[in-house]
Amino acid sequence: MSETALNETEAMDGVTDALNAAAVERLAIGEPEWLRERRELAWSVYQSTPMPTTRLEEWRYTDLRKVLDLGELQLSDAKTVPDDPSVWPARLRETMEQDREAAGHIVLIDGHVVHTDIDPDLAERGVMLGSLHDALQSHPAVVEQYLGRVVPAEDGKLEALNMALWADGIFVHVPSNVRLETPIRVTRWVSEPGTAYFSRVLIVADAHSQVSYVDEIVSDDVHAQTFVSSAVELIAGDGAVVQYLNVQRAGRGTFFHSAQRTHAQRDARIDTLNVGLGASVHRVDLNAKLLGPGANSEMLGLYFGDGDQHFDFNTSQDHTEPNTGSDLLYKGALDGDSRAVFRGIIRVFPGAQRTDAYQTNRNLLLSPGARADSLPNLEIEADDVKCSHGATIGELDAEAKFYLMSRGLDRVQAERLVVLGFLGEVLSRLPLGGVVEKVTGAIVEKLAQHG
């Protein structure tokens, strides 16, 4: 390899600047030995793993060479903002004001947890909500058991980088038989252009517990690429119910990557909803493992693109035990020159009889320049199953528009109702308070720019 090619590869891999082994060592200061070892292992995996290229099936439609330059990014050097809403960014405050009742809140600004609160009754019953770093002291055994095991470094180069360089994160632990009736709400704000943010979410719901979690990221547009990396590890014990929602409304110039893994044990249920509205590039890698008989998972996704936005969803549904179910529905509308990629696979392992699994991706194109690629797949190694997959890509329904316009609506109003009706099916299946209204409002704002 020539010296020029070597330098280009090193810059892309981020080993020549701020994202380096020295940063791993700094982050490990004061942490337990087991975590230091996992960070070092992750860095080793990162260095030895090639950057994904379009030759790989999972990255065929997202060329990282064109959309992500790790060598140009710095780690955040922002100081921790006081726990005082009056000094927080106005848009952050506005976002939180739109939320409804909650079991607790966490606010992260530029990667730092600056505020945490939880219902006192839930705290008395043993519910833990707080910084992942704090949980290393308060719940060491639980964190050691799961952190980096559900989303391991070996899952990919970006996953390894996250495990090596995560600066802070969120930990939720719900004891057995404790049910949260209102959701935990997390709001993130990032403001440093040219920065890489690495965080993790670890949610452990013990047997027969219940928790809903809404994680929203907002930011302004940035003039230099900003990388937001999140690894999400969700564990539901026997009979537990976990609902996880991610609402991404980051500014243009942001590359958002979320690696999500769910482990559902016997009779447990884990539902996820990923909403993609902002950022220039949005990539989600989601794997749901149904690990016990009776386990179920509903996997929902909604996205609305305009301009040159690029959305890429890579999903997998792994059925390893009999009598499990999963149902995936991802729907998106695309305007301008935006693009969406959906790649999903249902895997039914030997012995996983009576699996009931579905996978659907539907796309609505609002302009000639918009494009969608959909690649649903099945891999079945059992013979007593119900599995199906499907995908559609189409334009606005002319008959529906005509009908609405014949009832007195103008073209813009008619198109808005058709699009909202198309996407509304997803939101109606996980209708947590305030989320539907917030997402609908953001979509209406985008539709207002549709010519």
C-alpha positions in Angstrom: 0.0 0.0 0.0 1.4 3.4 -0.9 2.1 6.0 1.8 -0.7 8.2 0.5 -3.2 5.3 0.7 -2.0 4.4 4.1 -2.5 7.9 5.4 -6.0 8.0 3.9 -6.9 4.7 5.7 -5.5 5.9 9.0 -7.4 9.2 8.8 -10.6 7.3 8.0 -10.1 4.9 10.9 -9.4 7.9 13.3 -6.1 6.6 14.7 -4.1 9.7 13.8 -5.9 12.4 15.8 -8.1 12.6 18.9 -9.7 9.1 18.6 -6.7 7.1 19.8 -5.4 4.7 22.5 -4.4 7.6 24.7 -8.0 8.7 24.8 -9.0 5.2 25.9 -6.5 5.3 28.7 -7.8 8.7 29.9 -11.4 7.5 30.0 -10.4 4.4 32.0 -8.8 6.3 34.8 -10.7 5.5 38.0 -12.8 2.8 36.5 -12.8 -0.8 37.7 -10.3 -3.2 36.1 -12.9 -5.2 34.3 -14.1 -2.1 32.4 -10.6 -1.0 31.6 -10.0 -4.5 30.1 -13.2 -4.2 28.0 -12.2 -0.8 26.7 -8.8 -2.0 25.7 -10.2 -5.1 24.0 -12.7 -2.9 22.2 -9.9 -0.7 21.0 -8.0 -3.7 19.8 -11.0 -4.9 17.9 -11.5 -1.5 16.4 -8.0 -1.3 15.1 -8.0 -4.8 13.6 -11.4 -4.4 12.0 -11.5 -2.8 8.5 -13.8 0.1 8.0 -17.0 -1.1 6.4 -17.2 -0.6 2.6 -20.0 -0.9 0.1 -18.7 -4.4 -0.7 -20.4 -5.5 2.5 -24.0 -6.3 2.1 -24.9 -4.5 5.3 -23.3 -1.3 4.0 -23.9 -1.6 0.3 -26.0 1.6 0.1 -24.1 3.8 2.7 -20.6 4.7 1.6 -18.8 5.6 4.8 -15.9 7.0 2.8 -18.2 9.8 1.6 -20.2 10.5 4.8 -17.9 9.9 7.8 -14.3 11.1 8.3 -13.3 9.9 11.8 -9.9 11.4 11.4 -11.3 14.9 11.4 -13.3 14.5 14.6 -12.3 15.5 18.1 -13.6 14.3 21.4 -15.8 16.7 23.4 -13.9 19.1 25.7 -17.1 20.9 26.9 -17.4 21.5 30.6 -20.4 20.2 32.5 -23.3 22.7 32.4 -24.9 23.5 35.7 -28.2 21.8 36.7 -30.1 25.0 36.0 -32.6 25.1 33.1 -32.2 28.9 32.9 -28.7 28.4 31.4 -29.7 25.5 29.1 -30.3 26.2 25.3 -33.7 27.5 24.6 -34.6 24.7 22.1 -33.7 22.1 24.7 -36.0 23.7 27.2 -38.8 24.0 24.6 -38.4 20.3 23.8 -38.8 19.3 27.4 -41.8 21.5 27.9 -43.6 19.6 25.2 -43.3 16.4 27.3 -46.0 15.1 29.5 -45.9 13.3 32.8 -42.9 11.2 33.5 -41.5 8.7 36.0 -38.2 10.5 35.8 -36.0 12.7 33.6 -32.4 12.8 32.4 -30.8 15.6 30.5 -27.5 15.3 28.7 -25.7 18.3 27.3 -22.6 17.7 25.1 -22.3 14.2 26.4 -22.5 15.0 30.1 -25.4 14.1 32.4 -26.4 17.4 33.9 -29.8 16.6 35.4 -31.5 13.5 36.9 -34.8 13.2 38.7 -37.1 10.2 39.5 -40.4 9.7 41.3 -39.5 9.3 45.0 -41.9 6.4 45.3 -40.2 4.5 42.5 -36.8 5.3 44.1 -38.0 3.8 47.4 -39.0 0.7 45.5 -35.5 0.2 44.2 -35.8 1.7 40.7 -32.4 3.1 39.6 -32.2 5.9 37.0 -28.9 7.8 36.5 -25.5 8.2 35.0 -23.9 4.9 33.8 -20.7 6.0 35.5 -22.5 6.4 38.8 -24.0 3.0 38.3 -20.5 1.5 38.3 -20.5 2.3 42.1 -24.2 1.8 42.9 -24.9 -1.3 40.9 -21.5 -2.8 40.0 -22.7 -6.4 39.6 -25.5 -5.6 37.2 -23.4 -3.3 35.1 -20.5 -5.7 34.9 -22.9 -8.5 33.9 -24.4 -6.7 30.9 -22.3 -3.7 29.8 -20.7 -4.4 26.5 -22.0 -8.0 26.5 -25.3 -7.2 24.7 -23.7 -4.9 22.2 -20.2 -6.4 22.1 -17.2 -4.8 20.4 -17.0 -7.7 18.0 -20.3 -6.6 16.4 -18.6 -4.1 14.1 -16.0 -1.4 13.8 -18.3 1.4 15.0 -19.6 -0.7 17.9 -16.0 -1.3 19.0 -15.2 2.4 18.8 -18.2 3.2 21.0 -17.2 0.6 23.6 -13.7 1.9 23.7 -14.5 5.6 23.9 -17.9 6.0 25.6 -17.7 9.0 28.0 -21.0 8.7 29.8 -24.4 7.0 29.5 -27.6 6.1 31.1 -28.5 3.2 33.4 -32.0 2.1 34.2 -32.7 -0.9 36.6 -36.2 -1.9 37.4 -36.5 -4.6 40.2 -38.8 -7.6 39.9 -42.6 -6.9 40.0 -42.2 -3.1 39.8 -44.2 -1.4 37.1 -43.6 2.2 35.9 -46.9 3.6 34.7 -45.4 6.7 33.0 -42.3 6.8 30.8 -38.7 7.8 31.6 -37.8 10.8 29.4 -34.3 11.5 28.3 -33.3 14.6 26.3 -30.0 15.1 24.7 -28.4 18.3 23.3 -25.2 18.5 21.3 -23.6 21.7 20.2 -19.9 21.2 19.3 -19.3 21.0 15.5 -16.6 18.6 14.5 -17.0 16.5 17.6 -17.6 12.8 18.2 -19.9 11.9 21.0 -20.0 8.3 22.4 -22.6 7.2 24.9 -24.4 4.0 26.0 -27.8 3.1 27.4 -28.2 0.1 29.6 -31.8 -0.9 30.6 -32.3 -4.0 32.8 -35.9 -4.9 33.6 -36.1 -7.8 36.1 -38.8 -10.5 36.1 -42.4 -9.2 35.7 -41.4 -5.5 35.8 -42.4 -2.8 33.2 -40.7 0.3 32.0 -41.1 2.7 29.1 -38.2 4.9 28.0 -38.2 7.8 25.5 -34.8 9.1 24.3 -34.8 12.3 22.2 -31.8 14.0 20.6 -32.0 17.6 19.4 -29.5 20.1 18.1 -29.0 22.9 15.7 -27.5 22.6 12.2 -23.7 22.4 12.3 -21.0 23.7 9.9 -18.7 20.7 10.5 -19.6 17.1 10.6 -20.6 15.9 14.1 -20.8 12.2 15.0 -23.3 11.0 17.5 -22.8 7.3 18.5 -25.1 5.5 20.8 -25.0 1.8 21.9 -28.3 0.6 23.5 -28.5 -2.6 25.5 -32.0 -3.7 26.5 -32.6 -6.7 28.8 -36.1 -8.0 29.8 -36.3 -10.8 32.4 -39.0 -13.4 32.5 -42.4 -11.8 31.9 -41.0 -8.2 31.8 -42.2 -5.5 29.5 -39.8 -2.9 28.0 -40.7 -0.1 25.6 -37.9 1.9 24.0 -38.4 4.9 21.8 -35.7 7.0 20.1 -36.6 10.3 18.5 -33.8 11.7 16.4 -34.1 15.4 15.6 -30.5 16.4 15.3 -29.4 19.2 13.0 -28.0 18.9 9.5 -24.3 18.0 9.4 -24.8 15.3 12.0 -24.0 11.6 11.4 -26.2 9.6 13.9 -25.5 6.0 14.5 -27.4 3.8 17.0 -26.5 0.2 17.7 -29.4 -1.4 19.5 -29.7 -5.0 20.8 -32.6 -6.4 22.7 -32.7 -9.6 24.8 -36.2 -10.9 25.7 -36.4 -13.9 28.1 -39.4 -16.3 28.7 -42.7 -14.5 28.2 -41.0 -11.1 28.1 -41.8 -8.3 25.6 -39.5 -5.7 24.2 -41.0 -3.1 21.8 -38.9 -0.5 20.0 -39.7 2.6 18.0 -37.1 4.5 16.0 -38.1 7.9 14.6 -35.7 9.5 12.1 -36.4 13.1 11.3 -33.1 15.0 11.6 -29.4 14.7 10.8 -27.7 14.3 7.4 -27.1 10.6 7.9 -29.1 8.3 10.2 -28.1 4.7 10.7 -29.7 2.2 13.0 -28.4 -1.3 13.5 -31.1 -3.2 15.5 -31.0 -6.8 16.5 -33.9 -8.4 18.5 -33.2 -11.8 20.2 -36.2 -13.8 21.4 -34.4 -16.0 24.0 -37.2 -17.7 25.8 -40.5 -19.4 25.0 -43.3 -16.9 24.8 -41.0 -13.9 24.1 -42.3 -11.2 21.8 -41.0 -8.0 20.1 -42.7 -5.3 18.1 -40.2 -3.3 16.1 -41.5 0.0 14.7 -39.8 2.6 12.6 -40.8 6.0 11.1 -38.7 8.4 9.0 -39.3 11.5 7.0 -36.5 12.8 4.7 -36.0 15.9 2.7 -33.1 17.7 1.0 -30.2 15.2 0.8 -30.9 13.3 4.0 -29.9 9.6 4.1 -31.6 7.0 6.3 -30.3 3.5 6.7 -32.0 0.8 8.8 -30.3 -2.6 9.3 -32.6 -4.9 11.3 -32.6 -8.6 12.4 -35.1 -10.7 14.3 -33.5 -13.8 15.9 -35.9 -16.5 17.1 -33.9 -19.1 19.0 -36.6 -20.7 21.1 -40.1 -22.1 20.3 -43.3 -20.1 20.6 -41.8 -16.7 20.1 -43.1 -13.8 18.0 -41.9 -10.6 16.4 -43.6 -8.0 14.2 -41.6 -5.3 12.3 -43.2 -2.3 10.6 -41.0 0.5 9.2 -42.6 3.3 7.2 -41.1 6.4 5.7 -41.9 9.4 3.5 -39.1 10.9 1.3 -39.0 14.3 -0.3 -36.4 16.3 -2.2 -33.3 14.1 -3.0 -33.5 12.1 0.2 -32.9 8.4 0.3 -33.8 5.5 2.6 -32.4 2.0 2.9 -34.1 -0.8 4.7 -32.4 -4.1 5.1 -34.0 -6.7 7.4 -33.8 -10.4 8.1 -35.9 -12.8 10.1 -33.8 -15.7 11.4 -35.5 -18.8 12.8 -33.0 -21.1 14.4 -33.3 -24.9 14.5 -35.8 -26.0 17.1 -37.6 -22.7 17.2 -40.9 -24.2 16.2 -44.2 -22.2 16.2 -42.4 -19.0 15.5 -44.7 -16.2 14.4 -42.7 -13.4 12.7 -43.5 -10.6 10.2 -41.5 -7.9 8.5 -42.9 -5.0 6.5 -41.3 -1.9 5.0 -43.3 0.8 3.2 -42.0 3.9 1.5 -43.8 6.9 0.1 -42.0 9.0 -2.5 -43.0 12.7 -2.6 -40.6 13.9 -5.3 -38.9 12.6 -8.4 -35.5 12.8 -6.8 -36.3 10.7 -3.7 -35.3 7.1 -3.6 -35.9 4.0 -1.4 -34.3 0.6 -1.4 -35.9 -2.2 0.5 -34.3 -5.6 1.1 -36.4 -7.9 3.4 -35.2 -11.5 3.9 -36.0 -14.7 5.6 -33.7 -17.4 6.9 -35.8 -20.3 8.3 -34.4 -23.5 9.8 -37.6 -24.8 11.4 -40.7 -26.3 9.7 -43.6 -25.2 11.9 -43.6 -21.4 11.6 -45.6 -18.5 10.3 -43.2 -16.0 8.7 -43.7 -13.3 6.0 -42.0 -10.2 4.7 -43.0 -7.5 2.3 -42.0 -4.1 0.9 -43.7 -1.4 -1.1 -42.4 1.8 -2.7 -44.9 4.2 -4.2 -46.0 7.8 -4.8 -48.8 9.8 -3.2 -52.2 8.3 -3.8 -53.7 10.5 -6.5 -57.2 9.3 -5.8 -57.0 10.0 -2.1 -55.7 13.5 -2.9 -58.5 14.1 -5.4 -61.1 12.9 -2.9 -59.8 15.3 -0.2 -59.6 18.2 -2.6 -63.1 17.5 -3.7 -64.1 18.0 -0.1 -62.7 21.6 0.0 -59.1 21.0 0.9 -56.3 22.6 -1.1 -53.5 20.5 -2.6 -51.1 21.2 0.3 -53.7 20.3 3.0 -54.6 17.1 1.1 -51.0 15.9 0.7 -50.4 16.6 4.4 -53.4 14.5 5.5 -52.3 11.6 3.1 -48.8 11.6 4.5 -49.8 11.9 8.1 -52.3 9.0 7.6 -49.6 6.9 6.0 -47.1 7.4 8.8 -49.7 7.6 11.6 -50.2 3.8 11.6 -46.7 3.4 13.2 -47.3 6.0 15.9 -50.7 4.6 16.8 -49.1 1.2 17.7 -47.0 2.7 20.5 -48.9 5.9 21.6 -46.9 7.2 24.6 -48.1 10.6 25.8 -46.6 13.6 24.0 -44.6 11.6 21.5 -47.3 11.4 18.8 -47.9 15.1 19.0 -44.2 16.0 19.0 -43.4 13.8 16.0 -46.5 14.8 14.1 -45.6 18.5 14.6 -42.1 17.9 13.2 -43.5 16.1 10.2 -46.0 19.0 9.5 -43.0 21.4 9.6 -41.2 19.4 7.0 -44.4 19.1 4.9 -44.8 22.9 4.9 -41.6 23.0 2.8 -42.9 20.5 0.3 -43.6 22.3 -3.0 
